[in-house]
Amino acid sequence: MQIAIIGSGQLARMLALAGWPQGFSFSFLAEPHENTQSVDGLGQVVIRTNNLTGIQLFQALGEPDVVTVEREHVDTVLLNTLKPFCAVYPDPNAIEVCQHRGREKQFLNNLGIHTAPFRLATTLEQISSAAATLSFPVFVKTCEEGYDGLGQWVIRNNLDLNNLLDYLLRQNANLPELVIEGAVNFDRELSLIAVRNSKGECAFYTLTENLHKDGILLSSIAPAKVSEALQDKAEAIADKLLNAWRYVGVIAIELFQVGENLVVNELAPRVHNSGHWTQAASISSQFSNHLRAISGLGLGTTKTTDIVGMVNLLGTKASKDIVSMDNVQLHLYNKAIRPGRKVGHLNLIDSNRAVLESQVNTIREQLYQA
Ligand code: AMP
């Protein structure tokens, strides 16, 4: 089976690395200036040109059986033009909802799923009035294209608000559409990786606890130390979403835990950094299960018996001592090191939670003093 992936970064790389042993072959669609080193040697890379018709793109990608994505910021109009020729998973409609924070929150709320309280704003007056209604602190985020903490401001008081309004006024461009969110006083940041195949079968990995710095994921531990009831609540949220969309593939749901309740922060209609630990933990990683789902296979088990950790390599390599540890699995993305750039990650596994947590913390501190 031939699979085309929109994008050529590390997620495309890890999908292809999981798919090669299963006999799949791959092609990748890259933007004109996109760095494609991560997928070197893993399949044909097609550079996108303007005004491609569906049939032209289908042929350029090697007439794939299925097209999928490694990121949500893709041209969904272009994706829809591929539909007469091959399956496109997940459906572009679901991707389109996830491209816009406002649309996404509205969609979740319509399904009865909780998010932070929010208002949309396209003028400076609307930002001020949203901040007044929601009360400080508030998070101001661009509705589109923001990720990993970019296009995002935390506003704690009137001084912060005035500084942001001045900054936005000084930009000589139209104000981007913004979402203003009330702050959620969370106990933990969690995520759930879920998957649904075309027969409607769903599977869920165990909740993952994530540690971020400046909006960027530093490390994860799974299973998160939460009650079974909370895992059930997270799976119920995922089930609702997946079935509402008749979704096919992996979705990541980023959550805030507030006591025994869950608030959805963000959705990613794709494999996700907070699910990388599944490479070390299960018969089917998130990458393998995404491929099983989109190729019409039954899903692989998502069960984990050990405690698993993941530490991102952000603008740094791991030392020889770290990668020599007998429970550490190194993944590199074939990218040059630049400050802050995700160039790889480490997965760690142990039967003892305290040992694993301490090892993850020590490695994270060695790498980032954080
Ligand atoms: P995001 O880009 O939406 O994933 O936000 C990046 C990080 O900012 C999250 O991982 C949280 O740590 C924090 N954050 C974002 N929105 C909120 C909110 N409404 N309340 C509290 N913390 C938030």
Boltz pocket constraint, residues with backbone or C-beta under 6 A from the ligand:
constraints:
  - pocket:
      binder: B
      contacts: [[A, 116], [A, 139], [A, 146], [A, 147], [A, 148], [A, 149], [A, 150], [A, 152], [A, 181], [A, 182], [A, 183], [A, 184], [A, 185], [A, 186], [A, 189], [A, 212], [A, 214], [A, 215], [A, 216], [A, 254], [A, 265], [A, 266]]
      max_distance: 6.0
